[in-house]
Amino acid sequence: MIIGSISENRNIEKRVAITPESVKKYKSLGFEVYLSENYALHLGIEDKEYTSQGVKIFNKEDEVILNSNAILQMNMLNDENLDKLKKDQLLIGVLNPYSNEKKLKELNSKKINCFSLELLPRITRAQSMDILSSQANLAGYKAVVDSFAYFQKAIPMMMTAAGTISAAKVLVVGAGVAGLQAIATAKRMGAIVFATDVRIASKEQVESLGGKFLIVEGAENLETEGGYAKEASEDFKKKQEELLKETLKKIDIVICTALIPGKKAPVIIKKDMINVMTSGSLIYDLAASQGGNSELTKVDQVIDANGVKIMGETNILNKLPVSASNLYSKNMFNFVNNLFDKEKKNFVINLEDEIIKKTKVE
């Protein structure tokens, strides 16, 4: 059996799906690995690091696609390469079925098996494959580091002979994986941290990391069975807005991480709330690519709203591509390993397996 991967569009994606370390694991299962030329050169990984592990390198992407049983990618292939896929091949990656519905239906009609890893169920057995958690952890960390570097004041409290510098106050919006890592990172760097989330269960996690949880009076637990946040009621949104507006008057840095899978990001920080923030404060919006949690967020731009800087990135993990690729490739291997029948030496699509059933895009 042959698995293959070709270079991503490096203008928008620097992560890779297969690292030299993961090649060893695929080889131990009996796989051949095919990659396109200079596959991870931009990460400082030369082709010889792959060939020394037995990988075959091709200077034409077509040869990788046409000869592989499974194509492992970070993102959806472009239209030209999608047309080269054949019946019974597997395409595995972050395929974004909500945006690529038409393309995926066409692939399904051609009997091409597509698996989208962001659809993994949140069950114990799937934790080693959970790309949302591994990547969100890094994103939460990097958002704090970047925003602190941009902020023009010291973060921790400092007592000097000339006087005391107060600790920066940070608000984290959304206490999922990215949010919790942001809280932990900000706390380690000496900030005073507040956090808010529609899921009441997040309160204990936030407080265990040293953050103060902002809770809306009479709040209901807005959490799905899968552990994700769900849409809040209008009454809840109004109460949350009042609480946030009052809190933002004393906040220096806001880290936005709130997302609802498959939907536009909820707009939580409204324009009138930004107007009460002090000049020199900033908002780092990790939800920018899905519309943003801030009403004024613009993708890949820094907006100045009366002295408040609002930062939005398309893909913050392009700033940590080596670490992100290492984690993603491990998640990918664990998923492929679950699909592969060691006795039959073949991929078996067992739809009674919840992991396979939930990730297969029909």
PyMOL commands that set and color helices and strands:
alter all, ss='L'
color gray80, all
select helices_A, chain A and resi 20-28+41-43+47-51+61-67+79-82+101-109+117-119+124-129+131-150+177-188+202-208+234-248+271-274+288-290+316-319+321-339+354-359
alter helices_A, ss='H'
color red, helices_A
select strands_A, chain A and resi 2-5+32-36+56-58+70-75+90-94+113-116+158-160+163-165+169-173+192-196+212-213+253-256+282-285+301-305+308-312+340-341+346-347
alter strands_A, ss='S'
color yellow, strands_A
deselect
rebuild
show_as cartoon
